[in-house]
């Protein structure tokens, strides 16, 4: 795999895996509405870093992380779902009391770290990189620049999503923006409930 093909393939893959609307997309939207551009981009940066990490593992020693995630699938999924639920409740409470946006450095760091850890524990992310490993086949070892392309592609999507959300919210009444923020928090709680039920169900069938 050549330099440019690795970067372009990585960029495309990163954009594609980030684009579907899921709990991380809703979280990014919620934080953008509550915290502004900085909060949304910090969340996207954490997700992109996790995608890059999984890509790096994929092109070096994918078997190790595959075995780890298989052995600890239940606790990873359960903890991730519980934390998403916590973020949903937190967003719901802040939206209800119309708290001031937290755009300070501590809020940015928290957004990056929390979104990174949630993406790392997201089964959908793991499955995406299993598919990546299968598609790369024997070219895995020669595509070390793939993670950089995936990080750029993933972050580009979050930049695009954040910009669109800000553009829309700036043209809507404040009451509608607040309602949208509360709705996204409720959706996060539903994702959390689904993840918990799914984790318990998979454990019972294991």
N, C-alpha and C positions, 0 to 999 in steps of 0.2 A: 504494500500500500504506500503510494507516494505521499509527499508532504501535503500537497494541495488536495489530493483526494481524501486523505485522512481528515483534514480540517473541514472540507466541505461536507463530507459524510457525517462527521461529528456534529457540525452545526445543524444539519438537517434533522439528524436523530434527536438532538437536544431540543430543538424547536417542537418536533412532533410529540415527544413524550411529555413536554410541559403543557402543550396546548389543550388537551381534553379537560373539561371542567370537572374537578373533583374537590376533595376537602382542602388541598393546598391552594387551589385556585380561589375557592371561596374565602379562605383565610387571607390571601393576598388582597382580595377585593375589600374585605372587611377592614383590614388595617389601612388600606389606602383611604377609605372613607373616613376612618376615625383619626388617622395620624398624618394623612397627606402623602405627598410624593416620597418623602424620606422613609416613612414606615412601609410603604408598598415595595419600594426598591430594596430595602433591607431584607424584607421577607423573601423577595425574589432572589436576592444574592445568596441567602442561606440555602434555598432550594437548588440553585445552580451549583453551589459548592458540593452539595451532597450528590448531585448527578455526576459531577466531575470525579468525585471520589469513587463512586461505583464504577464509572467508566475506567478509571485507572486500575482498579482491582480486576476489572474484566480483561484488560489487555496484559495483565501481569500474572495474577494468581487467582483467577476466578473461582477455582474449585474450593479454595479456603473460605471465601465469603459465602459461597453457595451452601457448604456444609454447616457453617455457623448459623445462617438464617434458617436453614431447615431444622436444626436442633433447637433453636430458640424462637421458632415461628410464633408460638402462642404468647409468650410474654412480650415479645416485640409488638405484636399486633394489639394486644390488650393495653399495654402502656401507651402506645401511640394513640389508640382510640380514646382512652381516658383523658389524655392530655388535650386532644382536640376538643373533647367535651368541656374541659376546664376553660379553654380559650373561648369556646362558644358562650359559656356562662359569663365569663369575664367581659366579653364584648357586649353581651346583652345588658349587663349591669351598667357598664359605662355608657352605652347608648341610651339607656333609660334615664340616667341622671344627667345626660349631656355633659359628660366630663370634658375638660380641656384636652386637646390632643397632646399626646406624649411624644414629642419630636426631639427630645434631648438625646444625648449620647448613650445614656443607659437604656433608653427605649429602643434605640437602633441596635445596640448590641444584643439585647434580649430578643428582638425580632429575628436577627440573623441566626443566633444560636438555636432558638426554639424551632424555627422553620427547617434548619439543617437537621436537627435530631428527629423531627417528625418525618421528614423525607427519607431519612435513613431507615426508619422503622416502618415505612409504608410498603406493604406487600406489592402494590402495583408497580412501584419503582423497581423492586427486586425482580419481578417478572419481566419488566421491560428490558433489563440488562441481561437476563437469561436469554431473551430473544436476540439481543445484540450479540452475545457471545456465539449463539448458534449461527447467526448470519455472517459473522466474520470468519468463522472456521479457522483455517490454517493461517490466515493473515493477522491474527490477534497479536502475535509477537512483534510484528513490524509496524504496528499502528499506535505507537506510544503517544503521538500528538492528537489522537482521537479525543481524549478527555478535554483538552483545551477547546476543541471545536464544539464539543457537547456543552461545556460550560457557557461559551459564547451564545450558542443557539438557545439554550434554556433561559439565560438572562435576557436575551433579546425579546423573547416572548413575554417575560414578566415586565420588562420596560414598556412594551407595547400595551399590555393589559392595563398597567397602572396609568399610563397616559390616557387611554380611552376612558377609564373610570373617572379620572379627574376631569376630563373634558365634558363628560356627560353630567357629572355632579355639579359642575360650575354653571350649567345651563338649566338646572332644575331647582325648584324651591327647596329651601333648607329642610322643610318638613318631610319632603319626599326622600331626600338624601338620608335623613335620620331613619326613616322607615326602611329604606334599603339596607342600611347598616344593621338594623335590628333583625331584618329578614335573613341576612347572611349569617348572623350569629345563631339564629334558630336552625338554619341549614347545617351549620357546623355541629350543633348538638345532635341533629338527626344522623349525620355521618358517624358521629361518635357512638350513638346507640346501635347503629347497624354494624359497626366494627366490633363492638363488644359482643353482640349476639353471634356474629359470624365466627369470632375467635372461640367462644364457648362451644358453639356447635361443632367446629372443626376439632376441638379437643375431645368432645364426646364421641366423635367418629374415628378418632385416632387409635 
